[in-house]
Amino acid sequence: MVAVPIRIKTTYTQPPDLSKRKWKEAMRAGHWAIARMWHAMMLPLHFRRNAKTRYGHKPRHPKYVRKKKRFGKSSRTFRDGSRVVHGGEVDNAWSGQMERNIREWVTIRAFPSRATAYVRGPRYLSMRPFNSKHPDKAAEITEVTADEQTKLEKEMDRMVNMRFTTWTKTKTVST
C-alpha cells in the first residue's frame, strides 16, 4: 500500500482586526474542512459510471474494456480470484480494492496555507505510467472539476467566516 498526497492550496488576506494566531487557526480549520469535504463527497464520484466524461479520463484499450465488461456481466472470477465490480462500466475499478482502500483510509494534515489528504491505495496508484498509453491513475483520482472547485471555495469561505464571527461578536460589558 502506498499513500498518495492530495494537496489543496488557497490564498486569503488577513483582516486587520484579527490577530495572526486567530487567523492561522481559522485558515487551518477551513483547509481541514475542504480536504474532508473532498474525501467524503467528491472522491466517490470518481468511481461512478459517468466519471469518464466528467473528469476526462484517458481512454482504455478496447480489448481491456471488452474483457472487463464480459467479466462484469458474467460475474466470473479472474485468474487472481478477483471479480469485476460495477459491471465493468467504471474506468477506475476492476475488483474495487483500490476504491475501498482510498475511501476507507485518509489522513488529513491542515496548515494555514494548505491541506494535504493522504489516501492509501495500491502501488500502481502512485507510480508513473509504464508507457504513454497507460492512464495516470493518481491524476485521474485527484482531478477536480470547476463546479467542485467552487463548492470547495464556498466551504472554505463558510468555515473561515464562521470562525471570524465567533471571535468578533460584539460583547456587552457592564461598568
Rosetta constraint file for C-alpha pairs under 8 A:
AtomPair CA 1 CA 120 HARMONIC 6.20 0.50
AtomPair CA 1 CA 121 HARMONIC 5.44 0.50
AtomPair CA 1 CA 122 HARMONIC 4.83 0.50
AtomPair CA 1 CA 123 HARMONIC 5.69 0.50
AtomPair CA 2 CA 120 HARMONIC 5.47 0.50
AtomPair CA 2 CA 121 HARMONIC 5.44 0.50
AtomPair CA 2 CA 122 HARMONIC 5.88 0.50
AtomPair CA 2 CA 123 HARMONIC 5.47 0.50
AtomPair CA 2 CA 125 HARMONIC 7.69 0.50
AtomPair CA 2 CA 126 HARMONIC 6.99 0.50
AtomPair CA 3 CA 118 HARMONIC 5.66 0.50
AtomPair CA 3 CA 119 HARMONIC 5.25 0.50
AtomPair CA 3 CA 120 HARMONIC 4.34 0.50
AtomPair CA 3 CA 121 HARMONIC 6.27 0.50
AtomPair CA 3 CA 126 HARMONIC 7.77 0.50
AtomPair CA 4 CA 118 HARMONIC 5.40 0.50
AtomPair CA 4 CA 119 HARMONIC 5.37 0.50
AtomPair CA 4 CA 120 HARMONIC 6.35 0.50
AtomPair CA 4 CA 121 HARMONIC 7.31 0.50
AtomPair CA 4 CA 125 HARMONIC 7.65 0.50
AtomPair CA 4 CA 126 HARMONIC 6.23 0.50
AtomPair CA 4 CA 138 HARMONIC 7.53 0.50
AtomPair CA 5 CA 116 HARMONIC 6.02 0.50
AtomPair CA 5 CA 117 HARMONIC 5.58 0.50
AtomPair CA 5 CA 118 HARMONIC 4.44 0.50
AtomPair CA 5 CA 119 HARMONIC 6.59 0.50
AtomPair CA 6 CA 116 HARMONIC 5.36 0.50
AtomPair CA 6 CA 117 HARMONIC 5.04 0.50
AtomPair CA 6 CA 118 HARMONIC 6.27 0.50
AtomPair CA 6 CA 119 HARMONIC 7.86 0.50
AtomPair CA 6 CA 142 HARMONIC 6.65 0.50
AtomPair CA 7 CA 114 HARMONIC 7.06 0.50
AtomPair CA 7 CA 115 HARMONIC 5.84 0.50
AtomPair CA 7 CA 116 HARMONIC 4.48 0.50
AtomPair CA 7 CA 117 HARMONIC 6.59 0.50
AtomPair CA 8 CA 31 HARMONIC 7.56 0.50
AtomPair CA 8 CA 35 HARMONIC 7.16 0.50
AtomPair CA 8 CA 114 HARMONIC 5.48 0.50
AtomPair CA 8 CA 115 HARMONIC 5.13 0.50
AtomPair CA 8 CA 116 HARMONIC 6.22 0.50
AtomPair CA 9 CA 113 HARMONIC 6.23 0.50
AtomPair CA 9 CA 114 HARMONIC 4.29 0.50
AtomPair CA 9 CA 115 HARMONIC 6.53 0.50
AtomPair CA 10 CA 113 HARMONIC 6.40 0.50
AtomPair CA 10 CA 114 HARMONIC 6.38 0.50
AtomPair CA 11 CA 113 HARMONIC 7.06 0.50
AtomPair CA 14 CA 18 HARMONIC 7.33 0.50
AtomPair CA 14 CA 20 HARMONIC 7.84 0.50
AtomPair CA 14 CA 23 HARMONIC 6.56 0.50
AtomPair CA 18 CA 22 HARMONIC 6.57 0.50
AtomPair CA 18 CA 23 HARMONIC 6.39 0.50
AtomPair CA 19 CA 23 HARMONIC 6.12 0.50
AtomPair CA 20 CA 24 HARMONIC 6.17 0.50
AtomPair CA 21 CA 25 HARMONIC 6.25 0.50
AtomPair CA 22 CA 26 HARMONIC 6.15 0.50
AtomPair CA 23 CA 27 HARMONIC 6.21 0.50
AtomPair CA 24 CA 28 HARMONIC 6.02 0.50
AtomPair CA 24 CA 111 HARMONIC 7.93 0.50
AtomPair CA 24 CA 112 HARMONIC 5.04 0.50
AtomPair CA 25 CA 29 HARMONIC 6.24 0.50
AtomPair CA 25 CA 112 HARMONIC 7.00 0.50
AtomPair CA 26 CA 30 HARMONIC 6.19 0.50
AtomPair CA 26 CA 112 HARMONIC 7.77 0.50
AtomPair CA 26 CA 159 HARMONIC 7.65 0.50
AtomPair CA 26 CA 160 HARMONIC 5.38 0.50
AtomPair CA 26 CA 163 HARMONIC 5.81 0.50
AtomPair CA 26 CA 164 HARMONIC 7.33 0.50
AtomPair CA 27 CA 31 HARMONIC 6.12 0.50
AtomPair CA 27 CA 111 HARMONIC 7.38 0.50
AtomPair CA 27 CA 112 HARMONIC 4.81 0.50
AtomPair CA 27 CA 113 HARMONIC 7.06 0.50
AtomPair CA 27 CA 160 HARMONIC 6.31 0.50
AtomPair CA 28 CA 32 HARMONIC 6.11 0.50
AtomPair CA 28 CA 110 HARMONIC 5.41 0.50
AtomPair CA 28 CA 111 HARMONIC 4.92 0.50
AtomPair CA 28 CA 112 HARMONIC 4.51 0.50
AtomPair CA 28 CA 113 HARMONIC 7.44 0.50
AtomPair CA 28 CA 114 HARMONIC 7.73 0.50
AtomPair CA 28 CA 115 HARMONIC 7.88 0.50
AtomPair CA 29 CA 33 HARMONIC 6.16 0.50
AtomPair CA 29 CA 110 HARMONIC 7.37 0.50
AtomPair CA 29 CA 159 HARMONIC 7.02 0.50
AtomPair CA 29 CA 160 HARMONIC 7.28 0.50
AtomPair CA 30 CA 34 HARMONIC 6.41 0.50
AtomPair CA 30 CA 155 HARMONIC 7.53 0.50
AtomPair CA 30 CA 156 HARMONIC 4.86 0.50
AtomPair CA 30 CA 157 HARMONIC 7.45 0.50
AtomPair CA 30 CA 159 HARMONIC 5.17 0.50
AtomPair CA 30 CA 160 HARMONIC 5.53 0.50
AtomPair CA 31 CA 35 HARMONIC 6.23 0.50
AtomPair CA 31 CA 110 HARMONIC 5.81 0.50
AtomPair CA 31 CA 111 HARMONIC 7.07 0.50
AtomPair CA 31 CA 112 HARMONIC 7.35 0.50
AtomPair CA 31 CA 113 HARMONIC 7.81 0.50
AtomPair CA 31 CA 114 HARMONIC 6.12 0.50
AtomPair CA 31 CA 115 HARMONIC 5.35 0.50
AtomPair CA 31 CA 156 HARMONIC 6.61 0.50
AtomPair CA 32 CA 36 HARMONIC 6.16 0.50
AtomPair CA 32 CA 108 HARMONIC 6.87 0.50
AtomPair CA 32 CA 109 HARMONIC 7.14 0.50
AtomPair CA 32 CA 110 HARMONIC 5.12 0.50
AtomPair CA 32 CA 115 HARMONIC 6.23 0.50
AtomPair CA 33 CA 37 HARMONIC 6.06 0.50
AtomPair CA 33 CA 155 HARMONIC 7.25 0.50
AtomPair CA 33 CA 156 HARMONIC 6.99 0.50
AtomPair CA 33 CA 159 HARMONIC 7.30 0.50
AtomPair CA 34 CA 38 HARMONIC 6.02 0.50
AtomPair CA 34 CA 152 HARMONIC 5.64 0.50
AtomPair CA 34 CA 153 HARMONIC 7.90 0.50
AtomPair CA 34 CA 155 HARMONIC 6.27 0.50
AtomPair CA 34 CA 156 HARMONIC 6.12 0.50
AtomPair CA 35 CA 39 HARMONIC 6.32 0.50
AtomPair CA 35 CA 108 HARMONIC 6.90 0.50
AtomPair CA 35 CA 115 HARMONIC 6.43 0.50
AtomPair CA 35 CA 116 HARMONIC 7.11 0.50
AtomPair CA 35 CA 117 HARMONIC 6.23 0.50
AtomPair CA 36 CA 40 HARMONIC 6.07 0.50
AtomPair CA 36 CA 108 HARMONIC 7.43 0.50
AtomPair CA 37 CA 41 HARMONIC 5.66 0.50
AtomPair CA 37 CA 42 HARMONIC 7.21 0.50
AtomPair CA 37 CA 152 HARMONIC 7.49 0.50
AtomPair CA 38 CA 42 HARMONIC 4.88 0.50
AtomPair CA 38 CA 43 HARMONIC 6.15 0.50
AtomPair CA 38 CA 152 HARMONIC 7.52 0.50
AtomPair CA 39 CA 43 HARMONIC 5.19 0.50
AtomPair CA 39 CA 44 HARMONIC 7.71 0.50
AtomPair CA 39 CA 103 HARMONIC 7.34 0.50
AtomPair CA 39 CA 106 HARMONIC 7.82 0.50
AtomPair CA 39 CA 117 HARMONIC 7.93 0.50
AtomPair CA 40 CA 44 HARMONIC 7.24 0.50
AtomPair CA 40 CA 103 HARMONIC 7.89 0.50
AtomPair CA 41 CA 45 HARMONIC 7.43 0.50
AtomPair CA 42 CA 46 HARMONIC 7.36 0.50
AtomPair CA 42 CA 148 HARMONIC 7.50 0.50
AtomPair CA 43 CA 47 HARMONIC 7.77 0.50
AtomPair CA 43 CA 103 HARMONIC 7.51 0.50
AtomPair CA 43 CA 141 HARMONIC 7.20 0.50
AtomPair CA 43 CA 142 HARMONIC 7.77 0.50
AtomPair CA 44 CA 48 HARMONIC 7.34 0.50
AtomPair CA 44 CA 103 HARMONIC 7.33 0.50
AtomPair CA 45 CA 51 HARMONIC 6.66 0.50
AtomPair CA 46 CA 51 HARMONIC 5.35 0.50
AtomPair CA 46 CA 55 HARMONIC 7.77 0.50
AtomPair CA 46 CA 92 HARMONIC 7.50 0.50
AtomPair CA 46 CA 140 HARMONIC 7.82 0.50
AtomPair CA 46 CA 141 HARMONIC 6.27 0.50
AtomPair CA 47 CA 51 HARMONIC 6.53 0.50
AtomPair CA 47 CA 90 HARMONIC 6.27 0.50
AtomPair CA 47 CA 91 HARMONIC 7.64 0.50
AtomPair CA 47 CA 92 HARMONIC 6.27 0.50
AtomPair CA 47 CA 93 HARMONIC 6.94 0.50
AtomPair CA 47 CA 99 HARMONIC 7.23 0.50
AtomPair CA 48 CA 90 HARMONIC 6.08 0.50
AtomPair CA 49 CA 89 HARMONIC 5.81 0.50
AtomPair CA 49 CA 90 HARMONIC 4.99 0.50
AtomPair CA 49 CA 91 HARMONIC 7.79 0.50
AtomPair CA 50 CA 54 HARMONIC 6.15 0.50
AtomPair CA 50 CA 90 HARMONIC 7.87 0.50
AtomPair CA 51 CA 55 HARMONIC 5.69 0.50
AtomPair CA 51 CA 56 HARMONIC 7.58 0.50
AtomPair CA 51 CA 57 HARMONIC 7.48 0.50
AtomPair CA 51 CA 90 HARMONIC 7.47 0.50
AtomPair CA 51 CA 91 HARMONIC 7.72 0.50
AtomPair CA 52 CA 56 HARMONIC 5.43 0.50
AtomPair CA 52 CA 57 HARMONIC 4.92 0.50
AtomPair CA 52 CA 58 HARMONIC 7.82 0.50
AtomPair CA 52 CA 90 HARMONIC 7.82 0.50
AtomPair CA 52 CA 91 HARMONIC 6.77 0.50
AtomPair CA 53 CA 57 HARMONIC 7.02 0.50
AtomPair CA 54 CA 145 HARMONIC 7.77 0.50
AtomPair CA 55 CA 140 HARMONIC 7.24 0.50
AtomPair CA 55 CA 143 HARMONIC 6.51 0.50
AtomPair CA 55 CA 144 HARMONIC 7.42 0.50
AtomPair CA 55 CA 145 HARMONIC 6.83 0.50
AtomPair CA 57 CA 91 HARMONIC 7.83 0.50
AtomPair CA 57 CA 135 HARMONIC 7.71 0.50
AtomPair CA 57 CA 140 HARMONIC 6.22 0.50
AtomPair CA 58 CA 135 HARMONIC 5.72 0.50
AtomPair CA 59 CA 135 HARMONIC 7.85 0.50
AtomPair CA 60 CA 64 HARMONIC 6.76 0.50
AtomPair CA 60 CA 65 HARMONIC 6.53 0.50
AtomPair CA 60 CA 91 HARMONIC 7.57 0.50
AtomPair CA 60 CA 134 HARMONIC 7.82 0.50
AtomPair CA 60 CA 135 HARMONIC 7.71 0.50
AtomPair CA 61 CA 65 HARMONIC 6.36 0.50
AtomPair CA 62 CA 66 HARMONIC 6.15 0.50
AtomPair CA 63 CA 67 HARMONIC 6.18 0.50
AtomPair CA 64 CA 68 HARMONIC 6.07 0.50
AtomPair CA 65 CA 69 HARMONIC 6.14 0.50
AtomPair CA 65 CA 88 HARMONIC 7.62 0.50
AtomPair CA 66 CA 70 HARMONIC 6.08 0.50
AtomPair CA 67 CA 71 HARMONIC 6.17 0.50
AtomPair CA 68 CA 72 HARMONIC 5.93 0.50
AtomPair CA 68 CA 84 HARMONIC 6.81 0.50
AtomPair CA 68 CA 88 HARMONIC 4.99 0.50
AtomPair CA 68 CA 89 HARMONIC 7.98 0.50
AtomPair CA 68 CA 94 HARMONIC 7.36 0.50
AtomPair CA 69 CA 73 HARMONIC 6.05 0.50
AtomPair CA 69 CA 87 HARMONIC 6.26 0.50
AtomPair CA 69 CA 88 HARMONIC 4.38 0.50
AtomPair CA 69 CA 89 HARMONIC 6.66 0.50
AtomPair CA 70 CA 74 HARMONIC 6.28 0.50
AtomPair CA 70 CA 88 HARMONIC 7.59 0.50
AtomPair CA 71 CA 75 HARMONIC 5.66 0.50
AtomPair CA 71 CA 76 HARMONIC 5.53 0.50
AtomPair CA 71 CA 77 HARMONIC 7.33 0.50
AtomPair CA 71 CA 78 HARMONIC 7.71 0.50
AtomPair CA 71 CA 83 HARMONIC 7.48 0.50
AtomPair CA 71 CA 84 HARMONIC 6.20 0.50
AtomPair CA 71 CA 87 HARMONIC 7.83 0.50
AtomPair CA 71 CA 88 HARMONIC 7.20 0.50
AtomPair CA 72 CA 76 HARMONIC 7.24 0.50
AtomPair CA 72 CA 83 HARMONIC 7.33 0.50
AtomPair CA 72 CA 84 HARMONIC 4.88 0.50
AtomPair CA 72 CA 85 HARMONIC 6.43 0.50
AtomPair CA 72 CA 86 HARMONIC 7.12 0.50
AtomPair CA 72 CA 87 HARMONIC 4.10 0.50
AtomPair CA 72 CA 88 HARMONIC 4.73 0.50
AtomPair CA 73 CA 87 HARMONIC 5.57 0.50
AtomPair CA 73 CA 88 HARMONIC 7.39 0.50
AtomPair CA 75 CA 83 HARMONIC 6.44 0.50
AtomPair CA 75 CA 84 HARMONIC 6.82 0.50
AtomPair CA 75 CA 87 HARMONIC 7.97 0.50
AtomPair CA 76 CA 83 HARMONIC 6.36 0.50
AtomPair CA 76 CA 84 HARMONIC 7.90 0.50
AtomPair CA 77 CA 81 HARMONIC 5.26 0.50
AtomPair CA 77 CA 82 HARMONIC 5.42 0.50
AtomPair CA 77 CA 83 HARMONIC 4.79 0.50
AtomPair CA 77 CA 84 HARMONIC 7.61 0.50
AtomPair CA 78 CA 82 HARMONIC 5.39 0.50
AtomPair CA 78 CA 83 HARMONIC 6.22 0.50
AtomPair CA 82 CA 95 HARMONIC 5.60 0.50
AtomPair CA 83 CA 94 HARMONIC 7.30 0.50
AtomPair CA 83 CA 95 HARMONIC 5.29 0.50
AtomPair CA 84 CA 88 HARMONIC 5.91 0.50
AtomPair CA 84 CA 93 HARMONIC 7.66 0.50
AtomPair CA 84 CA 94 HARMONIC 4.91 0.50
AtomPair CA 84 CA 95 HARMONIC 4.82 0.50
AtomPair CA 84 CA 96 HARMONIC 7.48 0.50
AtomPair CA 85 CA 93 HARMONIC 6.74 0.50
AtomPair CA 85 CA 94 HARMONIC 5.95 0.50
AtomPair CA 85 CA 95 HARMONIC 5.50 0.50
AtomPair CA 85 CA 96 HARMONIC 6.00 0.50
AtomPair CA 86 CA 90 HARMONIC 6.35 0.50
AtomPair CA 86 CA 93 HARMONIC 7.76 0.50
AtomPair CA 88 CA 93 HARMONIC 7.73 0.50
AtomPair CA 88 CA 94 HARMONIC 6.93 0.50
AtomPair CA 90 CA 94 HARMONIC 7.91 0.50
AtomPair CA 92 CA 137 HARMONIC 7.60 0.50
AtomPair CA 93 CA 97 HARMONIC 7.80 0.50
AtomPair CA 93 CA 98 HARMONIC 7.17 0.50
AtomPair CA 93 CA 99 HARMONIC 6.87 0.50
AtomPair CA 96 CA 100 HARMONIC 6.18 0.50
AtomPair CA 97 CA 101 HARMONIC 6.16 0.50
AtomPair CA 98 CA 102 HARMONIC 6.06 0.50
AtomPair CA 98 CA 121 HARMONIC 5.55 0.50
AtomPair CA 98 CA 122 HARMONIC 6.21 0.50
AtomPair CA 99 CA 103 HARMONIC 6.05 0.50
AtomPair CA 100 CA 104 HARMONIC 5.94 0.50
AtomPair CA 101 CA 105 HARMONIC 6.15 0.50
AtomPair CA 101 CA 119 HARMONIC 7.82 0.50
AtomPair CA 101 CA 120 HARMONIC 5.95 0.50
AtomPair CA 101 CA 121 HARMONIC 5.56 0.50
AtomPair CA 102 CA 106 HARMONIC 7.22 0.50
AtomPair CA 102 CA 119 HARMONIC 5.36 0.50
AtomPair CA 102 CA 120 HARMONIC 5.40 0.50
AtomPair CA 102 CA 121 HARMONIC 5.60 0.50
AtomPair CA 103 CA 119 HARMONIC 7.77 0.50
AtomPair CA 105 CA 119 HARMONIC 5.95 0.50
AtomPair CA 105 CA 120 HARMONIC 6.13 0.50
AtomPair CA 106 CA 117 HARMONIC 6.40 0.50
AtomPair CA 106 CA 118 HARMONIC 5.49 0.50
AtomPair CA 106 CA 119 HARMONIC 4.70 0.50
AtomPair CA 106 CA 120 HARMONIC 6.93 0.50
AtomPair CA 107 CA 117 HARMONIC 5.64 0.50
AtomPair CA 107 CA 118 HARMONIC 5.06 0.50
AtomPair CA 107 CA 119 HARMONIC 6.71 0.50
AtomPair CA 108 CA 115 HARMONIC 7.01 0.50
AtomPair CA 108 CA 116 HARMONIC 5.72 0.50
AtomPair CA 108 CA 117 HARMONIC 4.39 0.50
AtomPair CA 108 CA 118 HARMONIC 6.27 0.50
AtomPair CA 109 CA 115 HARMONIC 5.67 0.50
AtomPair CA 109 CA 116 HARMONIC 5.25 0.50
AtomPair CA 109 CA 117 HARMONIC 6.41 0.50
AtomPair CA 110 CA 114 HARMONIC 6.22 0.50
AtomPair CA 110 CA 115 HARMONIC 4.25 0.50
AtomPair CA 110 CA 116 HARMONIC 6.42 0.50
AtomPair CA 111 CA 115 HARMONIC 5.80 0.50
AtomPair CA 121 CA 125 HARMONIC 6.31 0.50
AtomPair CA 122 CA 126 HARMONIC 7.86 0.50
AtomPair CA 123 CA 127 HARMONIC 6.70 0.50
AtomPair CA 124 CA 137 HARMONIC 7.74 0.50
AtomPair CA 125 CA 136 HARMONIC 7.88 0.50
AtomPair CA 125 CA 137 HARMONIC 5.45 0.50
AtomPair CA 125 CA 138 HARMONIC 5.41 0.50
AtomPair CA 126 CA 137 HARMONIC 7.54 0.50
AtomPair CA 126 CA 138 HARMONIC 5.97 0.50
AtomPair CA 128 CA 136 HARMONIC 6.89 0.50
AtomPair CA 129 CA 134 HARMONIC 5.64 0.50
AtomPair CA 129 CA 135 HARMONIC 6.45 0.50
AtomPair CA 129 CA 136 HARMONIC 5.70 0.50
AtomPair CA 130 CA 134 HARMONIC 6.54 0.50
AtomPair CA 135 CA 140 HARMONIC 7.92 0.50
AtomPair CA 136 CA 140 HARMONIC 6.36 0.50
AtomPair CA 137 CA 141 HARMONIC 6.19 0.50
AtomPair CA 138 CA 142 HARMONIC 6.17 0.50
AtomPair CA 139 CA 143 HARMONIC 6.00 0.50
AtomPair CA 144 CA 148 HARMONIC 6.09 0.50
AtomPair CA 144 CA 149 HARMONIC 6.46 0.50
AtomPair CA 145 CA 149 HARMONIC 6.18 0.50
AtomPair CA 146 CA 150 HARMONIC 6.41 0.50
AtomPair CA 147 CA 151 HARMONIC 6.34 0.50
AtomPair CA 148 CA 152 HARMONIC 6.21 0.50
AtomPair CA 149 CA 153 HARMONIC 6.21 0.50
AtomPair CA 150 CA 154 HARMONIC 6.12 0.50
AtomPair CA 151 CA 155 HARMONIC 6.21 0.50
AtomPair CA 152 CA 156 HARMONIC 6.18 0.50
AtomPair CA 153 CA 157 HARMONIC 6.17 0.50
AtomPair CA 154 CA 158 HARMONIC 6.00 0.50
AtomPair CA 155 CA 159 HARMONIC 6.12 0.50
AtomPair CA 156 CA 160 HARMONIC 6.08 0.50
AtomPair CA 157 CA 161 HARMONIC 5.86 0.50
AtomPair CA 158 CA 162 HARMONIC 5.98 0.50
AtomPair CA 159 CA 163 HARMONIC 6.35 0.50
AtomPair CA 160 CA 164 HARMONIC 6.23 0.50
AtomPair CA 161 CA 165 HARMONIC 6.08 0.50
AtomPair CA 162 CA 166 HARMONIC 6.36 0.50
AtomPair CA 163 CA 167 HARMONIC 6.49 0.50
AtomPair CA 164 CA 168 HARMONIC 6.04 0.50
AtomPair CA 165 CA 169 HARMONIC 5.86 0.50
